[in-house]
Amino acid sequence: MSQFSSPPPPSSSSATVTLHALSCGHFTLPSHQFISPIPLTARQTVPSLAFLIQHHSPHPNGRLTRILFDLGLRRDLSHYATPIQKHTESRQPISTAPDVVASLAKGGLGPEDIDYVIYSHVSFDSQTVGGEGEVK
């Protein structure tokens, strides 16, 4: 098991930040959303990612703040509302493993170690909130 490296302690005048890409499964999209020209039937499997940002403050307390940017796919697709479940059928093949919780665990962290969550947008592939074992 590899641990997420913490940023080095900052000097008295600067902060440090580390960024880790977290695997959160994959899903399939129409290729024309990325490539042109291409046949409308072409499809591409893409990763679902979340990002762990660790910020070490230069203040005397030296606080380490952990932020998740996006959360990836939900582990259990049945936890989505019915219209989103139907939408995921058009994104096959789809895999929800590992989810963000499992990816954090590989680095020695859990949801309780996260201080903030930032969403870049709201869609089925970036909101893993509220299901059992998911980020709450």
C-alpha positions in Angstrom: 0.0 0.0 0.0 1.4 3.4 -0.9 0.8 6.4 1.2 -0.1 9.8 -0.1 2.9 12.0 0.3 2.2 15.0 2.5 3.6 18.3 1.3 6.8 19.2 3.0 6.5 21.6 5.9 6.5 25.1 4.5 9.1 27.7 5.1 8.0 30.5 7.4 6.9 32.5 4.4 5.4 30.0 1.9 2.8 27.4 1.7 3.1 24.0 -0.1 0.6 22.1 -2.1 0.5 18.5 -3.5 -1.9 17.2 -6.0 -2.9 13.5 -6.5 -5.1 12.1 -9.2 -7.5 9.4 -7.8 -8.9 6.7 -10.0 -12.7 6.5 -9.7 -13.6 4.0 -12.4 -14.3 4.6 -16.0 -17.2 5.1 -18.5 -17.8 5.4 -22.2 -18.7 8.5 -24.2 -19.4 9.3 -27.8 -16.0 10.2 -29.4 -17.4 13.1 -31.3 -17.6 15.0 -28.0 -13.7 15.1 -28.1 -12.6 14.5 -31.7 -13.6 16.0 -35.0 -14.1 14.8 -37.6 -15.1 11.3 -36.5 -18.1 9.0 -37.1 -21.0 9.7 -34.8 -21.0 6.0 -33.8 -17.4 6.0 -32.5 -17.1 5.7 -28.7 -14.2 6.1 -26.2 -13.8 4.8 -22.7 -12.5 7.5 -20.4 -11.4 7.6 -16.7 -13.5 9.1 -13.9 -11.2 11.0 -11.7 -11.1 12.9 -8.4 -8.2 14.9 -7.2 -6.8 15.1 -3.7 -5.2 18.5 -3.0 -3.1 18.8 0.2 -2.3 22.3 1.4 0.2 22.9 4.2 -0.1 26.3 5.8 2.9 28.5 6.6 1.2 29.7 9.8 2.6 28.7 13.2 0.1 25.8 13.6 1.3 24.3 10.2 -2.2 23.1 9.4 -2.5 20.5 6.7 -5.8 20.9 4.8 -7.1 18.2 2.5 -9.5 18.9 -0.3 -11.2 16.6 -2.8 -11.9 18.1 -6.2 -14.8 16.1 -7.7 -15.7 12.7 -6.4 -16.1 10.4 -9.4 -18.8 7.8 -10.1 -20.9 6.4 -7.3 -19.9 2.9 -6.3 -23.5 1.6 -6.6 -25.2 3.0 -9.7 -28.6 2.0 -8.2 -28.2 4.9 -5.8 -28.7 7.3 -8.6 -32.2 8.6 -9.5 -34.0 6.5 -12.1 -33.4 9.0 -15.0 -29.6 9.0 -14.3 -29.6 5.2 -14.0 -31.1 5.1 -17.5 -28.5 7.5 -18.7 -25.7 5.3 -17.4 -27.0 2.5 -19.6 -25.8 4.6 -22.6 -22.3 4.9 -21.0 -21.4 1.2 -21.1 -18.9 -0.2 -20.5 -18.8 1.5 -17.1 -16.9 0.5 -14.0 -17.2 2.1 -10.6 -14.2 0.4 -9.1 -12.2 1.7 -7.5 -14.4 4.5 -6.1 -13.0 7.6 -4.4 -13.2 6.0 -0.9 -11.1 3.0 -2.1 -8.6 5.3 -3.9 -8.2 7.3 -0.7 -7.7 4.1 1.3 -4.8 3.0 -1.0 -3.1 6.2 0.1 -3.8 5.6 3.8 -6.7 8.1 4.1 -10.5 7.9 4.6 -13.4 10.3 4.1 -12.9 11.5 7.7 -9.5 12.9 6.7 -11.0 15.2 4.1 -11.7 18.8 5.1 -13.5 20.1 2.0 -15.1 18.9 -1.2 -15.2 21.0 -4.3 -17.4 20.1 -7.3 -16.2 21.3 -10.7 -19.7 20.7 -12.1 -22.8 18.6 -11.3 -23.3 15.4 -13.3 -23.5 11.7 -12.7 -19.7 11.2 -13.0 -18.7 13.7 -10.3 -21.0 13.3 -7.4 -20.4 10.4 -5.1 -22.4 11.6 -2.1 -24.8 10.0 0.3 -24.8 6.3 -0.5 -23.6 3.7 2.0 -19.8 3.8 2.2 -19.6 6.9 0.1 -18.4 10.4 1.0 -20.9 12.1 3.3 
